[in-house]
Amino acid sequence: MSSRVRLWVFLVGAAGFAALFAAACFDLPAFGTVPHPYGARAVHAALSHHTANVIASVNFDLRAFDTLGEETILFSAVIGTVVLLRQARDEHRKDPEPATVHPRVRRFALLTLPFALLVGLYVIAHGQISPGGGFQGGVVTATALHLLYIAADYRALERVRPLTLYEIGEAAGEAAYVITGLAAVLAGSAFLANVLPFGTIATLSSGGTAMVLNAAVGLEVTSGIVVLLARFLDQAVEIEEPGEDDGSPRDTGDSGGNGDDEREPA
């Protein structure tokens, strides 16, 4: 296809999109309309399914299929990172040297770590009740583990981060979301339809399948972020390229608790 033909294809497509977009804009509610029609329907649907957090109801009930796509994007990104940053045949690993960490930094990070983990798990568990959910809580939980990288060194983080388990957890979270949708089909409804008992509103068991999907996303995001950061940290801390000096640490500019650059107490 020549560049001239490609240009005409683009112009025709752009004109069609512009016409549809303009038609949609003319059907929008008047500015300042209260309440917004979609918002009123979303609130009604959330309350009818006993989901106190309307945002969670939208994400895991009204548009659960879209959320599956968002989860799959992260899942695919992690897989791509694992493939691209895997250790090459001509690369080798070097055990990082322990780093000197200021006592105040160590105490603060170690004291903060359990609270950060608790907050992350709380946000995941209460996603259908209060602001938060699997995406937000998963990021908090995953990054909380990496406070060990700041408080101690990379080897301490590795001891609480068995990557095989987290890789399984990421796949299990993605699979659980899809299986929940297929279970709705087997129950005689649509894919990802909310078919479970709705429970009592504002409780952990409320929301029907929204609760299950939120937990699946929390597992996938937590595990995926841990695996993602592990691959980047491996490249920065342990994996050395051919020709590098085996007797000196790599200079990556990283200031975390690893063997790349020894930090002096402030």
VOBA-1610 file (N, C-alpha, C; in pm, whole numbers, padded with zeros to 5 digits, always signed):
BEGIN
Met+00085-00120+00000Met+00000+00000+00000Met+00089+00125+00000Ser+00061+00215-00093Ser+00142+00335-00103Ser+00106+00434+00007Ser+00192+00533+00025Ser+00168+00634+00128Ser+00044+00717+00095Arg+00015+00735-00033Arg-00103+00812-00073Arg-00231+00738-00036Val-00231+00606-00057Val-00349+00526-00022Val-00367+00524+00130Arg-00257+00509+00202Arg-00265+00508+00349Arg-00321+00640+00401Leu-00282+00750+00336Leu-00333+00880+00377Leu-00483+00889+00357Trp-00531+00841+00243Trp-00675+00846+00217Trp-00752+00755+00312Val-00696+00639+00345Val-00761+00549+00443Val-00770+00618+00578Phe-00663+00686+00616Phe-00665+00757+00743Phe-00769+00869+00742Leu-00773+00946+00633Leu-00867+01059+00626Leu-01012+01010+00631Val-01043+00901+00563Val-01179+00847+00566Val-01214+00800+00706Gly-01121+00728+00768Gly-01145+00682+00905Gly-01160+00797+01003Ala-01077+00899+00989Ala-01084+01015+01078Ala-01215+01090+01059Ala-01261+01101+00934Ala-01388+01170+00908Ala-01504+01093+00970Gly-01502+00959+00958Gly-01608+00879+01020Gly-01607+00890+01170Phe-01489+00888+01229Phe-01480+00903+01375Phe-01531+01039+01418Ala-01492+01145+01345Ala-01534+01280+01381Ala-01686+01293+01373Ala-01748+01230+01273Ala-01894+01238+01260Ala-01963+01166+01376Leu-01915+01048+01412Leu-01974+00973+01523Leu-01951+01046+01656Phe-01833+01103+01673Phe-01803+01175+01797Phe-01892+01298+01811Ala-01913+01370+01699Ala-01999+01488+01704Ala-02143+01448+01736Ala-02191+01338+01675Ala-02327+01293+01702Ala-02344+01255+01849Ala-02241+01192+01906Ala-02248+01154+02048Ala-02249+01278+02137Cys-02172+01379+02101Cys-02166+01501+02182Cys-02301+01573+02184Phe-02375+01570+02074Phe-02504+01638+02071Phe-02606+01569+02162Asp-02585+01441+02193Asp-02676+01369+02279Asp-02637+01372+02426Leu-02528+01443+02457Leu-02486+01452+02597Leu-02586+01534+02677Pro-02600+01504+02808Pro-02689+01586+02892Pro-02641+01729+02898Ala-02731+01819+02925Ala-02695+01961+02935Ala-02594+01982+03047Phe-02506+02080+03029Phe-02404+02108+03129Phe-02469+02147+03261Gly-02421+02086+03371Gly-02475+02116+03502Gly-02597+02035+03539Thr-02633+01937+03456Thr-02748+01853+03488Thr-02725+01776+03616Val-02821+01783+03706Val-02812+01712+03835Val-02940+01634+03854Pro-02934+01505+03886Pro-02812+01424+03883Pro-02781+01377+03742His-02657+01337+03723His-02617+01284+03593His-02687+01150+03571Pro-02742+01125+03454Pro-02816+01000+03432Pro-02734+00874+03458Tyr-02611+00873+03409Tyr-02529+00754+03431Tyr-02496+00736+03578Gly-02467+00848+03645Gly-02435+00839+03788Gly-02551+00786+03869Ala-02671+00832+03835Ala-02789+00784+03909Ala-02810+00635+03887Arg-02789+00590+03765Arg-02805+00447+03736Arg-02697+00365+03806Ala-02575+00418+03809Ala-02465+00346+03874Ala-02491+00331+04023Val-02537+00438+04086Val-02567+00431+04229Val-02681+00333+04255His-02783+00337+04171His-02896+00244+04188His-02850+00100+04172Ala-02764+00073+04071Ala-02715-00063+04049Ala-02628-00110+04165Ala-02545-00021+04218Ala-02459-00058+04331Ala-02543-00094+04453Leu-02641-00011+04484Leu-02724-00038+04601Leu-02809-00163+04583Ser-02857-00186+04461Ser-02939-00305+04438Ser-02858-00433+04450His-02726-00425+04428His-02638-00541+04443His-02561-00538+04575His-02603-00453+04667His-02547-00445+04803His-02397-00415+04801Thr-02356-00326+04711Thr-02216-00283+04705Thr-02208-00138+04751Ala-02149-00117+04870Ala-02147+00017+04928Ala-02057+00113+04849Asn-01949+00064+04792Asn-01857+00146+04714Asn-01903+00145+04568Val-01959+00255+04522Val-02013+00261+04386Val-01903+00241+04282Ile-01782+00293+04309Ile-01672+00277+04214Ile-01640+00128+04196Ala-01639+00053+04305Ala-01613-00091+04295Ala-01725-00160+04218Ser-01848-00114+04236Ser-01959-00172+04162Ser-01943-00147+04012Val-01898-00027+03976Val-01877+00003+03834Val-01764-00084+03778Asn-01655-00095+03854Asn-01538-00168+03804Asn-01560-00319+03795Phe-01626-00376+03894Phe-01635-00522+03903Phe-01775-00577+03879Asp-01867-00491+03839Asp-02004-00537+03813Asp-02055-00480+03682Leu-02072-00349+03675Leu-02127-00287+03554Leu-02032-00301+03435Arg-01905-00283+03458Arg-01806-00292+03348Arg-01694-00389+03386Ala-01732-00504+03437Ala-01632-00604+03479Ala-01548-00653+03362Phe-01607-00656+03242Phe-01532-00703+03125Phe-01419-00605+03092Asp-01444-00474+03106Asp-01339-00375+03083Asp-01227-00390+03185Thr-01264-00417+03309Thr-01163-00436+03414Thr-01077-00558+03385Leu-01136-00662+03326Leu-01058-00778+03284Leu-00951-00736+03184Gly-00986-00648+03093Gly-00887-00598+02998Gly-00775-00523+03066Glu-00809-00440+03165Glu-00707-00364+03238Glu-00614-00458+03314Glu-00672-00559+03377Glu-00591-00656+03449Glu-00500-00732+03354Thr-00552-00766+03237Thr-00473-00839+03138Thr-00358-00755+03084Ile-00377-00624+03076Ile-00268-00537+03032Ile-00150-00547+03128Leu-00178-00540+03259Leu-00071-00554+03358Leu-00009-00693+03350Phe-00092-00795+03337Phe-00043-00932+03327Phe+00051-00948+03208Ser+00012-00893+03094Ser+00095-00902+02973Ser+00223-00821+02988Ala+00214-00705+03054Ala+00333-00621+03073Ala+00436-00692+03160Val+00390-00761+03263Val+00482-00833+03350Val+00548-00948+03274Ile+00469-01022+03195Ile+00526-01130+03115Ile+00630-01076+03017Gly+00598-00965+02953Gly+00694-00905+02861Gly+00822-00863+02929Thr+00810-00807+03050Thr+00929-00766+03124Thr+01014-00886+03164Val+00948-00993+03207Val+01021-01115+03244Val+01100-01169+03125Val+01038-01165+03007Val+01105-01217+02887Val+01222-01127+02846Leu+01199-00996+02848Leu+01302-00903+02801Leu+01420-00892+02897Leu+01393-00903+03027Leu+01499-00883+03127Leu+01553-01014+03182Arg+01524-01125+03116Arg+01580-01252+03163Arg+01732-01250+03145Gln+01799-01331+03224Gln+01944-01336+03218Gln+01989-01398+03087Ala+02074-01328+03015Ala+02127-01379+02888Ala+02236-01481+02913Arg+02269-01557+02809Arg+02369-01662+02824Arg+02506-01608+02859Asp+02539-01490+02806Asp+02672-01435+02831Asp+02676-01344+02952Glu+02568-01338+03029Glu+02566-01261+03153Glu+02583-01355+03272His+02627-01301+03383His+02644-01382+03503His+02596-01303+03624Arg+02571-01375+03732Arg+02522-01312+03855Arg+02637-01295+03954Lys+02623-01189+04030Lys+02720-01163+04136Lys+02644-01130+04263Asp+02681-01197+04372Asp+02614-01170+04499Asp+02643-01028+04544Pro+02539-00949+04570Pro+02562-00810+04613Pro+02621-00804+04753Glu+02708-00710+04773Glu+02768-00690+04905Glu+02670-00618+04997Pro+02672-00652+05127Pro+02583-00581+05221Pro+02613-00432+05220Ala+02509-00352+05234Ala+02524-00207+05234Ala+02510-00153+05376Thr+02574-00041+05402Thr+02564+00025+05531Thr+02439+00111+05531Val+02350+00086+05625Val+02224+00159+05635Val+02223+00236+05766His+02187+00361+05759His+02180+00442+05880His+02078+00381+05976Pro+02111+00374+06105Pro+02019+00312+06202Pro+01879+00373+06202Arg+01868+00503+06181Arg+01736+00566+06180Arg+01654+00520+06059Val+01721+00510+05946Val+01653+00461+05826Val+01608+00317+05847Arg+01695+00235+05904Arg+01661+00095+05928Arg+01541+00083+06021Arg+01543+00157+06133Arg+01433+00148+06229Arg+01302+00195+06168Phe+01308+00306+06095Phe+01185+00360+06036Phe+01126+00263+05936Ala+01210+00206+05848Ala+01159+00115+05746Ala+01104-00013+05808Leu+01173-00068+05907Leu+01126-00191+05970Leu+00998-00170+06049Leu+00982-00053+06110Leu+00859-00023+06183Leu+00743+00004+06087Thr+00775+00063+05973Thr+00670+00097+05877Thr+00622-00024+05798Leu+00709-00121+05776Leu+00677-00234+05689Leu+00549-00307+05730Pro+00534-00352+05855Pro+00409-00425+05888Pro+00284-00339+05874Phe+00295-00211+05906Phe+00178-00123+05892Phe+00142-00103+05745Ala+00244-00090+05659Ala+00218-00075+05516Ala+00153-00201+05459Leu+00202-00319+05501Leu+00139-00443+05458Leu-00005-00451+05504Leu-00029-00413+05629Leu-00165-00418+05683Leu-00258-00324+05607Val-00209-00204+05576Val-00291-00109+05501Val-00323-00164+05362Gly-00223-00222+05296Gly-00246-00277+05163Gly-00349-00388+05163Leu-00338-00480+05257Leu-00434-00590+05266Leu-00572-00539+05305Tyr-00577-00438+05390Tyr-00706-00379+05429Tyr-00775-00315+05309Val-00698-00242+05228Val-00756-00176+05112Val-00811-00279+05014Ile-00740-00391+04997Ile-00790-00496+04908Ile-00918-00557+04963Ala-00916-00595+05091Ala-01030-00665+05150Ala-01155-00580+05155His-01139-00448+05170His-01254-00359+05184His-01285-00284+05055Gly-01239-00336+04941Gly-01258-00266+04815Gly-01402-00245+04778Gln-01491-00339+04812Gln-01633-00325+04777Gln-01710-00244+04881Ile-01639-00201+04987Ile-01706-00127+05095Ile-01663+00019+05097Ser-01534+00044+05081Ser-01479+00179+05094Ser-01384+00207+04979Pro-01341+00333+04961Pro-01250+00365+04851Pro-01125+00279+04854Gly-01083+00234+04738Gly-00968+00145+04728Gly-01002+00027+04641Gly-00943-00085+04672Gly-00972-00206+04596Gly-00846-00281+04559Gly-00862-00380+04470Gly-00752-00467+04435Gly-00636-00399+04368Phe-00662-00303+04280Phe-00553-00235+04212Phe-00470-00151+04309Gln-00537-00066+04386Gln-00466+00021+04477Gln-00399-00057+04590Gly-00476-00147+04652Gly-00420-00224+04761Gly-00309-00316+04717Gly-00318-00369+04595Gly-00212-00456+04545Gly-00081-00383+04530Val-00084-00259+04481Val+00038-00180+04467Val+00097-00149+04604Val+00012-00112+04701Val+00061-00082+04836Val+00125-00205+04898Thr+00059-00320+04887Thr+00111-00443+04947Thr+00244-00483+04885Ala+00253-00476+04752Ala+00376-00517+04684Ala+00492-00424+04719Thr+00469-00295+04719Thr+00578-00202+04748Thr+00616-00205+04895Ala+00522-00241+04983Ala+00554-00249+05125Ala+00664-00352+05151Leu+00661-00463+05078Leu+00765-00565+05096Leu+00904-00509+05066His+00911-00413+04976His+01040-00361+04934His+01099-00261+05033Leu+01029-00237+05144Leu+01092-00160+05251Leu+01211-00235+05310Leu+01213-00367+05295Leu+01330-00444+05338Leu+01453-00408+05256Tyr+01432-00370+05132Tyr+01542-00328+05045Tyr+01605-00200+05098Ile+01523-00118+05160Ile+01572+00008+05218Ile+01628-00014+05357Ala+01560-00100+05436Ala+01599-00118+05576Ala+01721-00208+05592Ala+01738-00305+05504Ala+01848-00400+05520Ala+01931-00404+05392Asp+01909-00506+05309Asp+01978-00515+05182Asp+01897-00604+05088Tyr+01952-00626+04971Tyr+01878-00700+04869Tyr+01857-00845+04908Arg+01953-00903+04979Arg+01940-01043+05018Arg+01826-01063+05118Ala+01803-00965+05205Ala+01691-00974+05299Ala+01558-00972+05225Leu+01551-00890+05120Leu+01429-00887+05038Leu+01408-01020+04968Glu+01515-01079+04917Glu+01503-01205+04845Glu+01450-01317+04933Arg+01480-01312+05063Arg+01436-01418+05153Arg+01286-01418+05174Val+01221-01303+05160Val+01075-01296+05178Val+01003-01282+05044Arg+01076-01304+04936Arg+01019-01284+04803Arg+01051-01404+04713Pro+00993-01521+04745Pro+01012-01635+04655Pro+00938-01611+04524Leu+01012-01582+04420Leu+00951-01537+04296Leu+00858-01641+04235Thr+00889-01769+04253Thr+00804-01872+04196Thr+00662-01862+04249Leu+00648-01839+04379Leu+00515-01827+04439Leu+00442-01705+04386Tyr+00514-01594+04369Tyr+00450-01473+04319Tyr+00413-01486+04171Glu+00493-01557+04096Glu+00457-01581+03956Glu+00331-01667+03948Ile+00321-01767+04036Ile+00199-01848+04041Ile+00081-01763+04086Gly+00105-01675+04185Gly-00003-01589+04233Gly-00054-01495+04127Glu+00035-01443+04043Glu-00009-01354+03935Glu-00098-01429+03836Ala-00054-01549+03797Ala-00133-01629+03704Ala-00265-01672+03768Ala-00263-01704+03897Ala-00385-01746+03966Ala-00486-01632+03974Gly-00438-01509+03997Gly-00529-01395+04002Gly-00597-01369+03869Glu-00520-01378+03761Glu-00577-01360+03628Glu-00676-01472+03596Ala-00637-01596+03630Ala-00725-01710+03601Ala-00852-01705+03684Ala-00841-01661+03809Ala-00959-01654+03895Ala-01063-01557+03840Tyr-01017-01449+03781Tyr-01109-01350+03723Tyr-01185-01413+03606Val-01112-01481+03518Val-01175-01544+03402Val-01268-01656+03444Ile-01225-01737+03540Ile-01307-01849+03586Ile-01436-01799+03649Thr-01428-01688+03722Thr-01550-01630+03780Thr-01649-01590+03671Gly-01597-01533+03563Gly-01685-01498+03451Gly-01745-01619+03385Leu-01665-01725+03368Leu-01718-01847+03305Leu-01819-01916+03396Ala-01800-01906+03527Ala-01896-01965+03621Ala-02034-01900+03606Ala-02035-01770+03577Ala-02163-01702+03554Ala-02231-01757+03429Val-02152-01788+03326Val-02209-01846+03205Val-02267-01983+03235Leu-02196-02064+03311Leu-02247-02197+03348Leu-02372-02187+03433Ala-02386-02076+03506Ala-02505-02056+03588Ala-02624-02008+03506Gly-02604-01991+03375Gly-02713-01950+03287Gly-02724-01802+03265Ser-02620-01725+03299Ser-02624-01580+03282Ser-02514-01538+03186Ala-02486-01408+03180Ala-02384-01356+03090Ala-02246-01368+03153Phe-02144-01359+03069Phe-02006-01364+03117Phe-01981-01250+03216Leu-01928-01283+03334Leu-01897-01189+03442Leu-02021-01125+03503Ala-02139-01180+03479Ala-02259-01129+03544Ala-02251-01158+03694Asn-02316-01074+03773Asn-02314-01088+03919Asn-02421-01188+03959Val-02380-01312+03982Val-02476-01420+04007Val-02468-01474+04149Leu-02370-01433+04228Leu-02358-01482+04365Leu-02454-01407+04457Pro-02484-01463+04574Pro-02567-01390+04672Pro-02502-01257+04707Phe-02584-01153+04715Phe-02530-01018+04737Phe-02486-00994+04880Gly-02537-01069+04974Gly-02497-01052+05114Gly-02553-00924+05175Thr-02501-00890+05290Thr-02544-00770+05363Thr-02456-00653+05324Ile-02517-00544+05285Ile-02441-00428+05239Ile-02347-00377+05348Ala-02231-00327+05307Ala-02128-00270+05395Ala-02061-00375+05482Thr-02063-00501+05439Thr-01988-00607+05506Thr-01889-00668+05408Leu-01790-00742+05461Leu-01687-00799+05375Leu-01744-00899+05275Ser-01856-00961+05308Ser-01915-01062+05220Ser-02021-01006+05128Ser-02025-00875+05111Ser-02128-00813+05029Ser-02078-00795+04886Gly-02171-00768+04795Gly-02135-00736+04657Gly-02137-00852+04561Gly-02160-00974+04608Gly-02165-01088+04517Gly-02031-01112+04450Thr-02031-01125+04318Thr-01907-01151+04246Thr-01811-01032+04248Ala-01860-00913+04279Ala-01771-00797+04289Ala-01664-00822+04395Met-01701-00888+04504Met-01606-00920+04610Met-01499-01017+04557Val-01542-01119+04482Val-01450-01220+04431Val-01355-01159+04327Leu-01410-01080+04237Leu-01327-01018+04132Leu-01228-00919+04191Asn-01269-00845+04293Asn-01180-00752+04359Asn-01062-00825+04423Ala-01091-00938+04489Ala-00985-01018+04550Ala-00891-01075+04444Ala-00946-01119+04331Ala-00863-01173+04223Ala-00769-01066+04168Val-00819-00945+04152Val-00735-00835+04104Val-00627-00803+04208Gly-00663-00805+04336Gly-00564-00779+04440Gly-00450-00879+04437Leu-00484-01006+04419Leu-00380-01109+04411Leu-00293-01089+04288Glu-00355-01062+04174Glu-00279-01046+04050Glu-00189-00924+04054Val-00240-00812+04104Val-00162-00689+04107Val-00047-00701+04207Thr-00075-00753+04326Thr+00031-00769+04424Thr+00144-00856+04370Ser+00109-00972+04319Ser+00210-01065+04267Ser+00280-01007+04144Gly+00204-00944+04056Gly+00262-00889+03935Gly+00362-00777+03962Ile+00330-00688+04055Ile+00423-00579+04088Ile+00549-00632+04152Val+00537-00733+04238Val+00655-00794+04299Val+00746-00854+04193Val+00688-00930+04099Val+00767-00990+03991Val+00829-00883+03903Leu+00752-00778+03874Leu+00802-00670+03788Leu+00923-00603+03851Leu+00911-00565+03979Leu+01023-00498+04047Leu+01141-00592+04063Ala+01113-00722+04081Ala+01222-00818+04097Ala+01310-00823+03974Arg+01248-00819+03856Arg+01327-00826+03733Arg+01413-00702+03714Phe+01359-00586+03746Phe+01439-00464+03735Phe+01551-00463+03838Leu+01521-00505+03962Leu+01624-00506+04065Leu+01733-00609+04035Asp+01694-00722+03979Asp+01795-00821+03940Asp+01895-00761+03842Gln+01843-00688+03744Gln+01931-00626+03646Gln+02021-00522+03709Ala+01969-00448+03806Ala+02046-00340+03867Ala+02145-00389+03972Val+02114-00502+04037Val+02192-00542+04153Val+02278-00665+04127Glu+02222-00768+04062Glu+02291-00897+04054Glu+02349-00931+03918Ile+02276-00903+03811Ile+02318-00948+03678Ile+02422-00852+03622Glu+02535-00907+03579Glu+02641-00826+03521Glu+02661-00864+03375Glu+02687-00764+03295Glu+02708-00786+03153Glu+02850-00835+03127Pro+02873-00895+03012Pro+03008-00942+02981Pro+03107-00827+02979Gly+03225-00853+03035Gly+03330-00753+03032Gly+03333-00662+03152Glu+03232-00672+03239Glu+03233-00588+03357Glu+03335-00642+03457Asp+03386-00554+03539Asp+03486-00592+03639Asp+03419-00674+03747Asp+03461-00799+03761Asp+03400-00886+03861Asp+03434-00842+04002Gly+03540-00766+04018Gly+03580-00730+04153Gly+03518-00603+04204Ser+03439-00532+04124Ser+03380-00407+04168Ser+03231-00410+04143Pro+03153-00350+04236Pro+03007-00349+04217Pro+02968-00264+04098Arg+02851-00293+04045Arg+02798-00213+03935Arg+02755-00078+03985Asp+02781+00026+03907Asp+02737+00161+03941Asp+02610+00191+03864Thr+02496+00174+03928Thr+02368+00196+03860Thr+02299+00323+03905Gly+02361+00393+04000Gly+02295+00514+04050Gly+02185+00485+04148Asp+02170+00358+04188Asp+02061+00320+04280Asp+02103+00351+04422Ser+02013+00403+04502Ser+02043+00440+04640Ser+01977+00350+04739Gly+01921+00237+04694Gly+01853+00145+04784Gly+01951+00063+04862Gly+01900-00025+04950Gly+01982-00108+05035Gly+02036-00227+04959Asn+02134-00208+04872Asn+02190-00319+04797Asn+02340-00302+04790Gly+02402-00387+04713Gly+02547-00388+04707Gly+02604-00302+04598Asp+02523-00222+04530Asp+02575-00140+04419Asp+02659-00023+04468Asp+02620+00040+04577Asp+02696+00152+04629Asp+02678+00154+04779Glu+02786+00147+04850Glu+02777+00144+04996Glu+02747+00282+05047Arg+02648+00290+05132Arg+02604+00419+05184Arg+02666+00443+05320Glu+02716+00561+05342Glu+02771+00597+05471Glu+02664+00656+05559Pro+02668+00628+05690Pro+02568+00688+05779Pro+02573+00839+05774Ala+02453+00901+05779Ala+02449+01047+05774Ala+02495+01106+05907
//
